[in-house]
Amino acid sequence: MALSLTLAATVTSCGGDSGGDTGGSGSGSGSANKEITIGWVSGWDEDLVATYLWKRILQDRGYKVELKNLDTAPLYAGMAKGDVDVFLDTWLPVTHEDYWKRYGDKLEKLGVWYDSAKLTIAVPNYSDLKSLEDLKGKGGQYEGKIFGIEASSGLQRVSSTKMLPGYGIDKEFKVVPSSTAAMLAELKKATDAQKPIVVTLWRPHWAYASYPIRDLADPKGTMGQAEQINIVGRKDFGKDFAEVAGWLKKFRMDDKQLGSLEDLAINKYKGQEDKAVDEWLKANPDFVKSITG
């Protein structure tokens, strides 16, 4: 299928026997071919590990899996057009609210696999800051910068348009967009040198275990309350791939499971996500059976 989107990278992986139709019960061509395209966003570690975990689960059951690495906006547009089948990291009701309002009628929710997600603003443990209220009047100390992530991310939108004006610091600070990788590099550099820094972050994230950081209190609730991480598919995905949709509905990960998989993928097997999944599945032998059994 032609993809009229700008791709950051494309990884195509095929595995298992593609013969026979054990896919969905629908009549769509995707079901007959047993080919599924999963979209994912760079730097979103829970998305990365969930995507590679599902790549393995599906390949082991005879599906051909194509991974398409996209920025947030083109990923949602691609699902709405039918060029991407599934995305495993839709945050609702706040973070991806704009995308859901724009494309939701062309998509379908397939399940919630994590229900305690949270957008945050984080600082080093040695910082004197305790609350977002404490940022007022401190712009000069931080060169007016809060280090952000991708410009099209919901985190960037919420922190810029709700948090800054909510605390009256939009004249002092700017949430500087970059990339998740660049933000984490700045965080590591600052904490290694014991220097002040403020970053946008979210839970769940392995950074909380790897760096001496904590969240600033948000008494006004500008960053939103706990959210759900949804699996979202293109229109009629559940019809075309009924079997897979049924598995996705049963998919859940708790903090321990997700944290251990992220640690393997990010810190032990960086760039070798398949190896991280291999090791994690060996340590969690009943996990897949609980979903597909």
C-alpha positions in Angstrom: 0.0 0.0 0.0 1.4 3.4 -1.0 2.3 5.6 2.0 2.0 9.3 1.3 3.7 10.3 4.5 7.2 11.3 5.5 8.8 8.4 7.4 11.5 8.9 9.9 12.5 5.2 9.4 10.8 2.0 8.3 11.5 -1.4 9.6 9.9 -4.4 7.9 10.0 -7.7 9.6 8.4 -11.0 8.5 8.3 -14.2 10.4 6.5 -17.4 10.7 4.4 -19.2 8.2 2.2 -16.9 6.2 0.2 -19.7 4.7 -3.5 -20.1 5.6 -5.8 -17.6 7.0 -5.9 -17.6 10.8 -6.2 -13.8 10.9 -9.4 -11.9 11.4 -12.8 -13.2 10.4 -13.4 -10.2 8.1 -13.1 -10.1 4.4 -10.5 -7.3 4.2 -7.3 -7.9 2.2 -5.2 -7.4 5.3 -6.8 -10.4 6.9 -6.2 -12.6 3.9 -2.6 -11.6 3.6 -2.0 -11.7 7.4 0.0 -8.4 7.1 -0.2 -5.9 9.9 1.4 -2.5 10.0 2.1 -1.0 13.5 3.0 2.7 13.8 5.3 3.9 16.5 6.9 7.1 17.7 10.6 7.5 18.4 11.6 8.4 22.0 8.3 7.1 23.5 9.9 4.1 25.3 6.6 2.5 26.4 5.5 2.6 22.8 8.8 1.2 21.6 8.8 -1.8 23.8 5.1 -2.5 23.4 5.5 -2.4 19.6 8.4 -4.8 19.5 6.6 -7.1 22.0 3.6 -7.2 19.7 5.8 -7.7 16.7 7.1 -10.9 18.3 3.7 -12.1 19.4 2.2 -11.7 16.0 5.2 -13.1 14.1 5.2 -16.2 16.2 1.6 -16.7 15.2 2.2 -16.4 11.5 1.6 -12.7 10.8 3.8 -10.5 8.7 4.5 -7.3 10.7 5.7 -4.0 9.3 6.8 -1.3 11.7 6.5 2.3 10.6 8.3 4.9 12.6 6.4 8.2 12.3 6.0 11.5 14.2 2.7 11.8 16.0 0.7 13.9 13.5 1.5 11.8 10.4 0.9 8.6 12.4 -2.7 9.6 13.2 -3.2 10.8 9.7 -1.8 7.5 8.4 -4.2 5.5 10.5 -7.2 7.6 9.4 -6.2 6.9 5.8 -5.7 3.2 6.4 -2.0 3.3 5.7 -1.2 2.2 9.4 -3.2 -0.5 11.0 -2.5 -0.1 14.7 -0.9 2.3 17.2 -0.2 1.1 20.8 0.3 4.5 22.5 -2.7 6.7 22.3 -3.0 8.7 25.6 -6.5 9.8 26.5 -8.4 11.8 27.6 -5.8 14.7 27.6 -2.6 14.2 25.8 -3.9 13.1 22.4 -7.2 14.8 22.7 -6.6 17.0 19.6 -5.8 14.0 17.4 -8.8 12.1 18.7 -11.1 15.0 18.0 -9.7 15.3 14.5 -9.4 11.6 13.5 -11.4 9.6 16.1 -14.4 9.0 13.8 -12.0 7.2 11.4 -10.4 5.1 14.1 -11.4 2.5 16.7 -10.3 1.8 20.2 -9.1 -1.7 20.7 -8.3 -1.7 24.4 -6.5 0.0 27.4 -3.2 -1.7 28.4 -2.0 0.8 31.0 -4.2 3.1 33.1 -1.9 5.2 35.3 -0.1 7.3 32.7 0.8 10.9 33.7 2.4 13.9 32.0 4.9 15.6 34.3 7.4 18.4 34.7 10.6 17.0 36.4 13.6 18.4 38.1 16.7 16.9 39.8 16.4 15.7 43.4 18.9 18.4 44.4 16.7 21.2 43.1 15.1 23.7 45.5 11.9 23.6 43.4 9.1 21.7 44.9 6.1 22.9 42.9 5.3 24.4 39.5 4.3 27.5 41.5 8.0 27.8 42.5 9.0 28.5 38.9 7.5 32.0 39.0 10.3 34.6 39.1 13.0 32.0 38.4 13.1 32.3 34.6 16.6 33.9 34.7 18.0 31.0 36.6 17.0 28.6 33.9 17.6 30.8 30.9 13.9 30.7 30.4 14.0 27.1 29.2 12.1 24.0 30.0 13.4 21.2 27.9 10.6 19.6 25.8 10.2 16.9 23.3 8.8 16.6 19.8 6.8 19.7 18.7 3.8 17.6 17.6 3.5 15.7 20.9 0.6 16.2 23.3 3.1 16.7 26.1 4.5 19.7 24.3 1.1 21.1 23.7 -0.2 20.7 27.3 3.0 22.0 28.9 3.1 25.1 26.6 -0.6 26.0 26.3 -1.9 24.9 29.7 0.9 24.7 32.3 2.8 27.9 31.4 -0.2 30.2 31.4 -1.8 28.3 34.2 1.0 29.3 36.6 1.6 32.7 35.0 5.1 31.9 33.8 4.5 32.1 30.0 6.4 35.4 29.9 9.4 33.9 31.7 9.7 30.4 30.3 9.4 28.6 27.0 9.0 24.9 26.6 11.7 24.4 24.0 10.8 21.6 21.5 13.4 19.2 20.4 13.2 15.4 20.6 12.8 12.9 23.4 16.4 11.7 22.9 17.8 15.3 23.0 15.8 16.1 26.1 17.1 13.0 27.9 20.7 13.8 26.8 20.3 17.3 28.4 18.9 15.7 31.5 21.8 13.3 31.9 24.3 16.0 31.2 22.8 18.3 33.8 22.4 15.7 36.5 25.9 14.4 36.0 27.2 17.9 36.5 24.7 18.7 39.4 23.4 21.6 37.4 19.8 23.0 37.4 17.4 21.8 34.7 13.6 21.5 34.2 12.3 19.0 31.7 9.0 17.7 30.4 8.5 14.0 31.2 5.9 11.4 31.7 5.1 8.3 33.7 5.8 5.4 33.0 9.4 6.2 32.1 12.7 4.5 32.8 14.3 7.8 33.5 12.9 7.9 37.0 14.9 4.8 37.8 18.1 5.9 36.0 18.4 9.6 37.0 18.1 11.4 40.4 14.9 13.2 39.5 11.4 13.9 40.8 8.2 15.6 39.7 7.2 19.1 40.5 3.8 19.2 42.3 1.0 20.5 40.0 -1.6 21.9 42.5 -3.6 23.4 39.7 -3.8 20.2 37.7 -2.6 21.9 34.5 -0.7 18.8 33.3 -3.9 16.7 33.6 -4.8 13.7 35.7 -3.8 10.1 35.3 -4.6 8.9 31.8 -5.1 5.6 29.9 -2.8 4.3 27.3 -5.1 3.0 24.5 -4.5 0.7 21.6 -6.1 2.3 18.5 -6.6 0.8 15.1 -7.7 2.1 11.7 -11.4 1.8 10.9 -12.6 -1.8 10.5 -9.4 -3.3 12.0 -11.4 -5.3 14.5 -13.5 -6.7 11.7 -10.5 -7.5 9.4 -8.4 -8.9 12.2 -10.9 -10.2 14.8 -8.4 -12.7 16.3 -5.7 -10.1 16.8 -8.3 -7.5 18.1 -9.3 -10.1 20.7 -5.7 -10.5 21.8 -5.2 -6.8 22.0 -8.2 -6.3 24.2 -6.6 -8.7 26.8 -3.2 -7.0 26.7 -2.2 -5.4 30.1 1.2 -4.4 31.6 1.8 -3.3 35.2 4.7 -1.0 36.3 7.0 -3.9 37.1 6.5 -5.7 33.8 6.8 -2.5 31.7 9.7 -1.2 33.7 11.7 -4.4 33.3 11.1 -4.6 29.6 12.0 -0.9 29.1 15.2 -1.4 31.2 16.3 -4.3 28.9 15.4 -2.4 25.7 16.9 1.0 26.6 19.8 0.1 28.9 21.0 -3.4 28.0 20.0 -4.0 24.4 19.7 -0.5 23.0 19.1 -0.8 19.2 18.5 -4.5 19.6 14.9 -4.5 20.8 14.3 -8.1 19.6 16.9 -9.4 22.0 15.3 -7.4 24.8 12.0 -9.0 24.0 13.6 -12.5 23.9 15.1 -12.1 27.3 11.9 -10.6 28.8 9.7 -13.4 27.5 12.0 -16.0 28.9 11.6 -14.3 32.3 7.9 -14.0 31.8 6.9 -17.4 30.2 3.2 -17.2 30.9 2.7 -13.6 29.7 1.8 -14.3 26.0 -0.3 -17.4 26.9 -2.5 -15.2 29.1 -3.3 -13.0 26.1 -3.5 -15.5 23.2 -4.4 -18.7 25.1 
